[in-house]
């Protein structure tokens, strides 16, 4: 099962495209992959998922615009709240 042939005839070794097969048994992170993922998971993904749930429930005729407006509104709320916590200089 691990070495199945793909439609173009190449072998599939269960490695994501662009990754070098790992023979040491330890996970190899692509350069910049883990920090970028951590940043997005912390700063973006929760709000993106919330917005996607909202447009799924409402099903507006212009979902991208609605999602964009939701994210702008959420950005103002989150970043505005973070800015008000700063001490005056």
N, C-alpha and C positions, 0 to 999 in steps of 0.2 A: 503494500500500500504506500510506502514512503517514496518509492521511485517510479511514479506513474508517468507515462508519456503524455505530453500535452498535445493539443491539436496541431501544432506546428512541428511536431516530431522531437522536440527537445525534451530532456528529462526534467521532471519536477522533483527537486530534492527537499521540498517543504521549507524553502528559505524565501523570505520576502524578496521581491525584485530589488536589485541594487545592493543587497547585502552579500558579503563574502561568507561562504560556508564556514561554520565554526567547528573545528575538530577538537578543541580543548574541553568542551562540555560546559564552559562558562559563558553566560550571555555577553554578546558584543553589542554595544550601543553605537549607532552611527554618530559621527561627530556632530554635535549640536542637537541630537535627537532628544535626549533625556531632559536637558534644561529647558528646551523649547516646549516640550510636552508638559513639564511641571508648571511652567509659567502659564500656558493656556489653560490647564486644568484648574489652576488657582484663580486666574483673573478673568477668564472669558467663558469657559464651558458652562458653569452654573447658570449664567445669565442667558447664554445662547439656548440652552435646553429649556429654560423657563419660557423664553420667547417662542420657541418652536412648539411647546405644549399649548401656548395661548393661541397661536395661529391654527393649530390642529383642531382645537375646540371651536374656534370662531369661523374658520375657513373663509377668510375675506377674499374678495375678488382680486386683490393685489397683495399677495402674501409677502413678497420681498419688501415692498414699501412698508407694510405693517410691521414686519420683523425689524427693519431698519429703524423705524420710529420708536419701537419698543426698546431697542438697544440704546438709542440716543437718550431716551427718557431714563432708562436704568443707569446709564453712565452719569447723567446729571445727578441722580439720587445718590449713587455710591461715591462718586468722586466729590460731590458737594459735601456729603457727610464726612468724608475723610479730610477734606480741606478745612472744615469747621473745627476739627479736633486739634489742629496745629496751634501751638502757642504763639502769641504775638511776639514779633521780634523788636 
